[in-house]
Each structure stands twice: as C-alpha cells, then as structure tokens.
Amino acid sequence: MKNKLILVILLLNQLIAFGQKESIELSNRSTIIENLIPNNWIIISTTEGDLNNDGESDVAFIIENTDPKLIQANESSIGRATINLNPRILAIYFKNKKGELVKKLQSNEFIILQNSPTMDEPFDGMEILKNGVLKIDFKFWYSAGSWSMSNHSYTFRYKKDQFQLIRYVSSERHRGTGETTDCTIDFLTGKMKVLETTINDNNVDEARENSNSFKLKTLKTIQSLGTPFQWKFNGVNL
C-alpha cells in the first residue's frame, strides 16, 4: 500500500509543479482583504486569529486564479471533463495597531491543486486555532487509479519570523484491504508514532505500533517545505 501511495504522490507532485508555474506577487499591505486579491483571482479559504500574540486578529487566505486558458479538457473518458491547472497562493497577513494588514508570507507552492480528473479536491481546510497556530489539512481520494485514501494535517507556529512546522498527522487507508497507517510526528518534543493496522484471516484487526525519538536541528517552515510530500522524514513523505 505504501509504495502505491508514494507513486501517486510523486505523480501528483509533477502535476503540481506544472500547474503552479504562473503566479504573481501580492500587495504588501492594505486595510481590507478584498484589496489584496488580484483581478480574476478568487478566495477559496480564509481564516482569522492572533498568530503573533499581539492581540490583533491576523488573517490567512488561499486564492486561486481563474484563467480559462489553464482549464484543460480531459481527453480520457474517466473522471471530470476538465482539469484546472490555475495556480493557488497561500498568504498570511498580520494586522498592526493601525488596522493595516501587512504581508508576512506568500507561498505559491504549498496549496495543492485538484489537477487530476479522478482526484477529489485535495485541500481540506485551514484554521487559526485559539492557541495561535495555523493548521492546514489535505486529503487524497481518487475515483480511479488508486485504492488508497488519506488525510494529512500540518500545524505551524509563528516564531523567529517564520512559520515553523511543529506537528504532522496523517491517516492512510486501503479501500480494498482495510489496512490503515496512522502517523503522528511532534517536532517540538521529538516524538514520532506510527500505528499500522491489518485485518487477519479471521477478520480481526491486528495493530502494530512503532514509536521513536528523534533530534532535528532546524524546524522546517512553510517556505522550506515548498510543495508538500517532497520531504522524506524517517520514511514518511511530508
């Protein structure tokens, strides 16, 4: 199951790289979100909360271009009629005491595209939690081409002028065999746990847990990660 999922992710990354080539630079500041959105781009997600612990409500949003030239026809009879290769941008703005939104981050790579005709929408939500961390979720589900389905959650904190990856959680399941792999990595405590569950001949779940500790000199960030699932850490693509 893992090898098949890795192959799907590698193919996905190639498509992501193709779809994300064309992009623009967002404005550095504004008093309202609407003025930060370029013409012919749309907001697909937005969340507000205090990311830098200054008492002001910051904002993170994801936008997507609507260029019709980047919507391609699906020549196959399987899946959706079109493939949308319009780029997506993740942007984070801090609100200052004057009420201005000031840009702290723009990533043209991190938000995955729905660029396969058999692929469900991979972006699965974004939220600034009450403790001031940013959580971004993805999911993989294909109507054809893969039996695997999975959910992935990235948690970032703002520190040292960067958005550091402090936690990663994933759950993968094979729709045919029912085998599951659940992974939790805490980059602050240096703990990693992988739980693999299989179904034996008697239709009984058998679980095997593997926990280990690690040391990481430098935390990954949204910018240093680039496109998700290209960093292989302790056997896990994230």
C-alpha positions as CSV (number, residue, x, y, z in Angstrom):
1,M,0.0,0.0,0.0
2,K,2.8,2.5,0.9
3,N,4.6,2.0,-2.4
4,K,1.4,2.7,-4.4
5,L,0.7,5.8,-2.3
6,I,4.2,7.1,-2.8
7,L,3.8,6.6,-6.6
8,V,0.6,8.6,-6.6
9,I,2.2,11.4,-4.6
10,L,5.2,11.5,-7.0
11,L,2.9,11.8,-10.0
12,L,0.9,14.4,-8.1
13,N,4.0,16.5,-7.4
14,Q,4.9,16.6,-11.1
15,L,1.4,17.9,-11.9
16,I,1.5,20.4,-9.0
17,A,4.9,21.8,-10.3
18,F,3.4,22.2,-13.8
19,G,0.2,23.9,-12.5
20,Q,2.0,26.3,-10.2
21,K,4.4,27.9,-12.6
22,E,2.4,31.1,-13.4
23,S,1.8,33.4,-10.4
24,I,2.1,36.9,-9.2
25,E,3.3,38.9,-6.2
26,L,0.6,40.1,-3.8
27,S,0.5,43.6,-2.3
28,N,2.4,44.2,0.8
29,R,-0.4,45.9,2.8
30,S,-4.0,47.0,2.8
31,T,-6.7,47.8,5.3
32,I,-9.1,45.2,3.8
33,I,-8.6,41.7,2.4
34,E,-10.5,42.5,-0.8
35,N,-7.9,45.0,-1.9
36,L,-5.2,42.3,-1.6
37,I,-6.9,39.9,-4.1
38,P,-5.7,40.4,-7.7
39,N,-8.1,40.7,-10.6
40,N,-9.5,37.4,-11.8
41,W,-8.5,35.6,-8.6
42,I,-10.9,34.2,-6.1
43,I,-10.7,33.3,-2.4
44,I,-11.2,29.6,-1.7
45,S,-10.4,29.8,2.0
46,T,-9.8,32.3,4.7
47,T,-9.3,32.2,8.5
48,E,-8.6,34.8,11.2
49,G,-6.8,34.7,14.5
50,D,-3.9,36.0,16.5
51,L,-0.8,34.4,15.1
52,N,1.9,36.5,16.7
53,N,0.3,37.0,20.1
54,D,-0.1,40.8,19.9
55,G,-3.8,40.9,20.5
56,E,-4.7,41.7,16.9
57,S,-6.6,39.5,14.5
58,D,-4.4,38.3,11.7
59,V,-5.6,36.6,8.5
60,A,-4.5,33.7,6.3
61,F,-6.2,33.1,3.0
62,I,-5.9,31.0,-0.1
63,I,-6.7,32.3,-3.5
64,E,-6.9,30.7,-7.0
65,N,-6.5,32.2,-10.4
66,T,-9.5,31.8,-12.9
67,D,-7.6,31.9,-16.2
68,P,-9.7,29.9,-18.6
69,K,-6.5,29.0,-20.6
70,L,-5.4,26.9,-17.6
71,I,-8.5,24.8,-17.6
72,Q,-7.7,21.8,-19.8
73,A,-10.1,19.3,-21.3
74,N,-9.8,15.7,-20.1
75,E,-9.2,13.6,-23.1
76,S,-10.0,10.4,-21.1
77,S,-13.5,9.1,-20.5
78,I,-12.7,8.6,-16.8
79,G,-13.3,11.4,-14.3
80,R,-14.2,15.0,-14.7
81,A,-14.5,16.7,-18.0
82,T,-11.8,19.3,-17.3
83,I,-8.6,19.7,-15.3
84,N,-8.0,23.0,-13.5
85,L,-4.3,24.0,-13.5
86,N,-4.8,27.5,-12.3
87,P,-2.2,28.4,-9.6
88,R,-3.1,28.8,-5.9
89,I,-1.4,31.1,-3.4
90,L,-1.3,30.8,0.4
91,A,-0.9,34.3,2.0
92,I,-0.6,35.3,5.6
93,Y,-1.0,38.9,6.8
94,F,-0.5,40.4,10.3
95,K,-2.8,43.2,11.4
96,N,-0.9,46.1,13.0
97,K,-2.1,48.7,15.6
98,K,-3.2,51.0,12.7
99,G,-5.6,48.3,11.4
100,E,-3.4,47.6,8.4
101,L,-2.9,44.0,7.1
102,V,0.9,43.6,6.5
103,K,2.1,40.6,4.4
104,K,4.3,38.1,6.4
105,L,4.2,35.2,3.9
106,Q,3.3,34.3,0.4
107,S,3.7,30.7,-0.8
108,N,3.0,29.8,-4.4
109,E,3.7,26.1,-3.8
110,F,2.2,24.8,-0.6
111,I,-1.5,24.5,-1.6
112,I,-2.1,21.5,-3.8
113,L,-4.1,21.6,-7.0
114,Q,-7.0,19.4,-8.0
115,N,-5.2,18.6,-11.2
116,S,-6.2,15.0,-11.9
117,P,-9.6,14.2,-13.4
118,T,-10.1,11.3,-11.0
119,M,-8.9,13.3,-7.9
120,D,-11.2,14.7,-5.3
121,E,-10.4,18.3,-4.0
122,P,-7.2,17.8,-2.1
123,F,-7.4,21.0,0.0
124,D,-9.4,20.1,3.1
125,G,-9.4,23.2,5.3
126,M,-7.4,25.8,7.1
127,E,-7.8,27.3,10.6
128,I,-6.0,29.5,13.0
129,L,-6.6,27.8,16.3
130,K,-7.2,29.6,19.7
131,N,-3.5,28.9,20.7
132,G,-2.3,30.9,17.7
133,V,-1.1,28.1,15.5
134,L,-2.1,27.6,11.8
135,K,-3.4,24.2,10.8
136,I,-3.7,23.2,7.1
137,D,-5.4,20.0,6.0
138,F,-5.2,17.9,2.8
139,K,-6.9,14.7,1.7
140,F,-6.3,12.3,-1.2
141,W,-9.2,10.3,-2.7
142,Y,-9.3,9.1,-6.3
143,S,-12.4,7.7,-8.1
144,A,-9.9,5.7,-10.3
145,G,-6.2,4.9,-10.4
146,S,-5.6,4.3,-6.7
147,W,-7.2,2.2,-3.9
148,S,-5.6,4.4,-1.2
149,M,-7.3,7.3,0.6
150,S,-5.5,9.5,3.1
151,N,-5.8,12.6,5.3
152,H,-2.9,14.9,6.2
153,S,-2.7,17.7,8.8
154,Y,0.2,20.3,9.1
155,T,0.4,22.6,12.1
156,F,2.6,25.7,12.0
157,R,3.6,28.2,14.7
158,Y,5.0,31.7,14.1
159,K,8.4,32.1,15.7
160,K,11.7,33.8,14.7
161,D,9.9,35.5,11.8
162,Q,9.0,32.1,10.3
163,F,6.0,29.7,10.3
164,Q,7.6,26.5,11.7
165,L,6.2,23.1,11.2
166,I,5.6,21.7,14.8
167,R,3.2,18.8,14.2
168,Y,2.2,16.5,11.3
169,V,-0.6,13.9,11.5
170,S,-1.7,11.5,8.7
171,S,-4.1,8.6,8.3
172,E,-3.9,6.3,5.3
173,R,-6.4,3.5,4.4
174,H,-6.6,1.0,1.6
175,R,-10.2,0.8,0.5
176,G,-9.8,-2.8,-0.6
177,T,-8.0,-4.5,2.2
178,G,-8.9,-2.1,5.0
179,E,-5.3,-1.7,6.1
180,T,-4.5,1.6,7.8
181,T,-1.4,3.5,8.7
182,D,-1.7,6.4,11.2
183,C,1.3,8.6,11.8
184,T,1.9,11.4,14.3
185,I,5.1,13.5,14.4
186,D,5.6,16.1,17.1
187,F,8.6,18.2,16.1
188,L,8.7,20.1,19.4
189,T,9.0,17.0,21.6
190,G,11.0,14.9,19.0
191,K,8.5,12.1,19.2
192,M,7.1,10.0,16.3
193,K,4.5,7.3,16.4
194,V,3.3,5.0,13.6
195,L,0.4,2.7,14.1
196,E,-0.2,0.0,11.4
197,T,-3.5,-2.0,11.4
198,T,-4.1,-5.0,9.2
199,I,-7.0,-7.5,9.1
200,N,-6.1,-11.2,9.5
201,D,-7.7,-14.2,8.0
202,N,-10.2,-14.3,10.9
203,N,-11.4,-10.8,10.1
204,V,-9.8,-9.4,13.2
205,D,-7.8,-6.2,13.4
206,E,-4.1,-6.6,14.2
207,A,-2.3,-3.5,15.3
208,R,1.5,-2.8,15.4
209,E,2.8,0.4,16.9
210,N,6.3,1.8,16.4
211,S,7.4,4.8,18.4
212,N,10.7,6.5,18.4
213,S,12.5,9.7,19.3
214,F,14.5,12.0,17.0
215,K,16.5,15.2,17.0
216,L,16.0,17.9,14.4
217,K,18.4,20.8,14.5
218,T,16.2,23.1,12.4
219,L,12.5,23.1,12.1
220,K,11.0,23.0,8.7
221,T,8.9,26.0,7.6
222,I,6.1,26.6,5.1
223,Q,8.7,28.1,2.8
224,S,11.4,25.5,3.2
225,L,8.9,22.7,2.7
226,G,7.9,24.1,-0.6
227,T,5.5,21.6,-2.1
228,P,4.1,19.1,0.4
229,F,5.2,15.4,0.3
230,Q,8.6,16.0,-1.1
231,W,10.5,15.9,2.2
232,K,11.2,12.4,3.3
233,F,11.5,12.2,7.1
234,N,12.1,8.9,8.8
235,G,10.4,7.1,6.0
236,V,7.4,9.4,5.7
237,N,6.8,11.8,2.8
238,L,5.6,15.1,4.2
